Amino acid sequence: MLTIQSKLMLKQECITKMSLVHLNKVKPACRRFEGKVAIVTASTNGIGFAIARRLAQEGACVVISSRREENVKRAVKQLCDENLKVSGLVCHVGNQEDRKRLLEEAISKFGGLHILVCSAGINPVPGQLILDCSEKVWDKTFDVNVKTTFLLIKESLPLLKKSKSSSIILISTMGGYTNNLGVYSVSKAALFALCRSIANHHTKDGVQINCIAPGLVKTNFAKFLSEDKERVTQILSRTPMNRLGLPEEIASVAAFLASEDASFLTGETITVSGGNPPSRL
């Protein structure tokens, strides 16, 4: 006999699947990114892949990347089979030479750069309390989630400035507000401040930067949460839409932020969480 908790899990799973079916049927009608070039890091699965796919569906030429070659090949094939313009290469964002190759790929294959989406992130110790975090894990998490994001933006700026009207999008997490994911939350909260700081200094160069803070989304990265029935029940109890998010729903917000439709928006963090508060520090 099913418990109340199990019934709630089945209900939200059904709602999520129905939403996914709807999203897969609805193809973007806009072509907002014709002639634009985008780089999306950590883009062979999950949110990063969904963003790369959405930008390409709207006409962008997209460079995708991942640390694993087999994942890059699989993702490139899938997108090319959909007649989308993509290129892919292995890139560990913590490696300076890899970041250099990523930018060179955008130039050599597609002629420039207009959109940068920083989706890479790690959570080495899911569920660990903040003060139980070792110095080694703290440094590793901040190196990938904050330092390499900063460095990639810095290295990309000369290219982005050339395009006159460009967009940077940072992928953070609602956990940066709720601070319930240990060192991962702290590192992702730093992206809110990084976003505002860059906006203050580079809007005059035609570079807009915004941040997305997703709630709980069904991805492999978030399995430690989405497969925990008790945690999911707690999250859904304070989520008005009563379901988990989908990568495609984050991708649609990223596409908006990268487009001219967001021409008066910079330095902001958009929370995409089905109504789950809080959405401000």
C-alpha positions, 0 to 999 in steps of 0.5 A: 500500500502506498504511503502519502509520501509515495503518492505525492512523489507519483503525482509530481512525477506525473505532472513533470512528465506531462510538462516534458511531453508538452515542451518536447511538442512545442518547438521554438518559433522565434529565430532570435539568434540568427548570426549569433555565436554562443559558448555554453560550458558543461553543455553535454547534458542537463541544464547546459545541454538544454540551453545549448539546444534552445539557442541553436534551435533559435538560430545560434551557432553554438560551441558545446563542451564537457570534460569527457570526450565521449559526452561531447561526441554524443551531444554534438551528434544528437544536435547535428541530427536535429540539423542544428549548427554546433561544434564541440570540444573537451574543456575543463574550465579550470584549465587555462589552455582549455578555456583558450581553445574554447574561445578559439573554437568559437572564432575559427568555426563561427567567426566570433562570440555574442553569448557566453553561458557559464553552466559549469559547476561542481558539488563534491560533498552533497548534503555536507554541513558547511562547517564540516567542509574541509579546506581542500573541498572548499578550495576545489568548489570555489575554484570551479564554481567561482574562480573559473567563471570569473576567469572565463568571463574575463578572457571572453570580454574582448570578443564579447565587446567586439560584437557591440551587443552581447550577453553573459548568463551565469547559472547559479542555484536557488540554494544560493538564497536558501543556503541549504547545500553547504559550500555549494550554496556559498559558492553559487551565492558568490555568482550573484555578486559577481553578476552585479559587479560586472554589470556595474562596469561593463554595461557601457561596453554593450555587455549585459550579464544576468544570472539564473537561480534554478530551483530543484530541476530533474538532472543527473547533477541533482539526483542526490536531491530529486531521488530523496523522497523525503527531501522532495516532499519537503520541497514540493510542500513549499512549491506552489506549482507542486513539481520539479523543474525541467532543464528546458524550462531553464533554457527558455529563461536563458534564451530570453536573457540572451535575446533583445527581448531582455535589452533593458535587463542587466545585473539581475538574478532570475529565480526559476523555482515554481514559486518556491521562496525566497527569491531575494537575499 
